[in-house]
Amino acid sequence: MSTPSIVTASGSPSATLVNLTPEAQAAVRRLASRDENEGKGLRLGIKGGGCSGLSYLKEFDTSKEGDTVLSFEGFEVYLDRKSTIYLSGITLHYEDGVDGRGFVFDNPHASNTCGCGESFSM
C-alpha cells in the first residue's frame, strides 16, 4: 500500500510544483477554518470537460493513496498523480473585489483558456 508523497512547499526544489500567492493562501486558510472543512486540505486537480476540454478542480478533501501532498503554512494541498502532470508550475491566485472572481489559475502550460478561466487545453 502506497502512502502520500509529502513535500514542503516552502524552501524546497518542489516549491515550483504548485504556487499559491499570499492572497490565495489566506483565502484557503479562511475556508479551511470552517467546520465542514476541519481536518481536510485543498485538493487541486483536473477533470475532463469545460469549453476547452479540461476543467480545474478545487475542493476540500482528505489525502488519498498516491497523492502528492504540499505543505503550506496552516494547510496542505493534495494532487493526484494525473493532475500533477497538468498542474505542475501553476500559480493559484485569489482575486477579491468588484471584478474579482475568487480563485484564478495561472497555468503556463495551457495553450488555450476559456473566457471564464475554469477550463483549458494543452
URUR-V554210 format. One record per pair of residues at least 12 apart in sequence whose C-alpha atoms are under 10 Angstrom apart, sorted by sequence separation. I is the first residue (numbers start at 1). J is the second residue. D is the distance in whole Angstrom. If there is no record, write none. Layout:
BEGIN
I J D
I J D
END
This chain:
BEGIN
29 41 10
44 56 7
45 57 5
46 58 9
66 78 10
67 79 5
68 80 6
92 104 6
93 105 6
104 116 9
105 117 7
109 121 9
110 122 5
28 41 9
29 42 10
44 57 6
45 58 7
63 76 9
66 79 9
67 80 5
68 81 7
91 104 8
92 105 5
93 106 8
104 117 7
105 118 8
107 120 9
109 122 6
28 42 7
43 57 7
44 58 5
45 59 9
62 76 10
63 77 9
64 78 8
66 80 7
67 81 6
91 105 6
92 106 6
103 117 10
104 118 8
105 119 10
108 122 10
42 57 10
43 58 6
44 59 7
62 77 10
63 78 6
64 79 9
65 80 9
66 81 7
67 82 10
68 83 10
90 105 7
91 106 5
92 107 9
101 116 9
103 118 10
105 120 10
107 122 10
42 58 7
43 59 5
44 60 9
60 76 10
61 77 9
62 78 8
63 79 9
64 80 8
65 81 10
67 83 10
68 84 8
90 106 6
91 107 7
101 117 9
42 59 6
43 60 6
44 61 10
60 77 9
61 78 8
63 80 9
67 84 9
89 106 9
90 107 5
91 108 9
41 59 8
42 60 5
43 61 6
59 77 10
60 78 9
87 105 9
89 107 7
90 108 6
40 59 9
41 60 5
42 61 6
43 62 8
58 77 10
59 78 10
87 106 10
88 107 8
89 108 7
90 109 8
40 60 6
41 61 6
42 62 8
43 63 8
58 78 10
87 107 7
88 108 9
89 109 8
90 110 10
39 60 9
40 61 5
41 62 6
42 63 9
86 107 9
87 108 9
88 109 9
37 59 10
38 60 9
39 61 8
40 62 5
41 63 7
87 109 8
37 60 6
38 61 10
39 62 7
40 63 8
86 109 8
87 110 10
36 60 9
37 61 8
38 62 10
43 67 10
86 110 9
37 62 9
18 44 9
43 69 9
57 83 9
42 69 10
56 83 9
32 60 8
41 69 9
42 70 10
31 60 9
41 70 10
41 71 9
56 86 10
56 87 9
28 60 9
54 86 10
41 74 10
42 75 8
43 76 9
44 77 7
45 78 8
46 79 9
41 75 6
42 76 6
43 77 6
44 78 6
45 79 6
46 80 9
40 75 8
41 76 5
42 77 5
43 78 5
44 79 6
45 80 7
47 82 10
86 121 10
39 75 9
40 76 8
41 77 6
42 78 6
43 79 6
44 80 8
45 81 9
46 82 8
47 83 8
86 122 8
39 76 10
40 77 9
41 78 7
42 79 9
43 80 8
45 82 8
46 83 6
40 78 10
45 83 5
46 84 9
44 83 8
45 84 8
46 85 10
44 84 9
45 85 10
46 86 8
33 74 10
45 86 8
46 87 8
32 74 9
33 75 10
45 87 7
29 72 10
32 75 8
44 87 8
29 73 9
30 74 10
32 76 10
29 74 6
58 103 9
28 74 9
29 75 7
25 72 8
26 73 10
28 75 8
29 76 10
25 73 8
26 74 9
28 76 10
44 92 10
56 104 10
25 74 9
28 77 10
56 105 8
25 75 9
17 68 10
19 70 10
18 70 8
20 72 9
17 70 9
19 72 10
15 70 8
14 70 9
15 71 10
54 110 10
15 72 10
20 77 10
52 110 10
55 113 10
4 63 7
18 77 9
52 111 10
53 112 9
54 113 9
55 114 10
3 63 9
4 64 7
5 65 9
9 69 9
10 70 9
52 112 7
53 113 9
54 114 10
3 64 8
4 65 6
5 66 7
6 67 8
7 68 7
8 69 8
9 70 5
10 71 8
18 79 10
51 112 10
52 113 6
53 114 9
56 117 9
57 118 9
2 64 10
3 65 5
4 66 5
5 67 6
6 68 6
7 69 6
8 70 5
9 71 5
10 72 7
51 113 8
52 114 6
55 117 9
56 118 6
57 119 10
2 65 6
3 66 6
4 67 5
5 68 5
6 69 5
7 70 5
8 71 5
9 72 6
10 73 9
51 114 6
52 115 10
55 118 6
56 119 6
1 65 8
2 66 6
3 67 8
4 68 6
5 69 6
6 70 6
7 71 6
8 72 7
9 73 9
50 114 8
51 115 9
54 118 9
55 119 4
56 120 8
1 66 9
2 67 9
3 68 9
4 69 6
5 70 9
6 71 8
7 72 10
8 73 10
51 116 9
52 117 10
54 119 5
55 120 6
18 84 9
27 93 10
28 94 9
51 117 10
52 118 9
53 119 7
54 120 5
55 121 9
9 76 9
17 84 8
24 91 9
25 92 9
27 94 7
51 118 9
52 119 5
53 120 6
54 121 6
8 76 9
9 77 9
17 85 9
24 92 6
25 93 9
26 94 9
27 95 10
50 118 7
51 119 6
52 120 5
53 121 6
54 122 9
7 76 10
18 87 7
19 88 9
23 92 9
24 93 5
25 94 8
27 96 10
50 119 5
51 120 8
52 121 5
53 122 9
6 76 10
17 87 8
18 88 6
19 89 7
20 90 8
21 91 7
22 92 10
23 93 7
24 94 5
49 119 8
50 120 8
51 121 9
52 122 9
6 77 10
17 88 5
18 89 5
19 90 6
20 91 6
21 92 6
22 93 8
23 94 6
24 95 8
48 119 9
49 120 9
50 121 10
6 78 9
16 88 7
17 89 5
18 90 5
19 91 5
20 92 5
21 93 5
22 94 9
23 95 8
47 119 9
48 120 10
5 78 10
16 89 6
17 90 7
18 91 6
19 92 6
20 93 6
21 94 7
23 96 9
46 119 9
48 121 10
4 78 9
5 79 10
14 88 10
15 89 9
16 90 8
17 91 9
18 92 8
19 93 9
20 94 9
46 120 10
4 79 10
14 89 10
16 91 9
27 102 9
28 103 10
4 80 9
27 103 9
24 102 9
24 103 7
23 103 10
24 104 9
20 105 10
19 105 10
19 106 10
18 107 10
END
